[in-house]
Amino acid sequence: MADQEGNLPRGPRRIFQAAVWSYQGLRAAWRHESSFRLEVWLFVVLAPLGLWLGHGALERALLVGSLLLVMAMELLNSAIEAVIERYGPEHHELAGRAKDMGSAAVFVLMMNVLLCWGLVLGERFL
């Protein structure tokens, strides 16, 4: 939603409200999106492993940050799908293309996870 005050800085009340909306979005994704739940569980398992295996802040940021990017894109993909479904279940070429592109974006970031983890850990173990 656009700011009612234009470009004025947000106060504590508005920041709190934004946090509430974010929490509601996370809760909705957990409830309705099995892919998001799977990615959260993978994060719960892999993030501590990434923090443990990473040498230094940069490696840890790459290992954990790549996982966070997948979850963020899954949220965006779910939002795209929800908006498309809002307008009806009938097939439309553009709606299908939008859903496929959202899914592809999640896939690309999953490949990024494999690349980051492979480069960081492969160098160490090979």
HELIX and SHEET records of a PDB file:
HELIX    1   1 PRO A   12  HIS A   32  1                                  21    
HELIX    2   2 SER A   34  LEU A   53  1                                  20    
HELIX    3   3 GLY A   56  ARG A   86  1                                  31    
HELIX    4   4 GLU A   93  PHE A  125  1                                  33    
END                                                                             
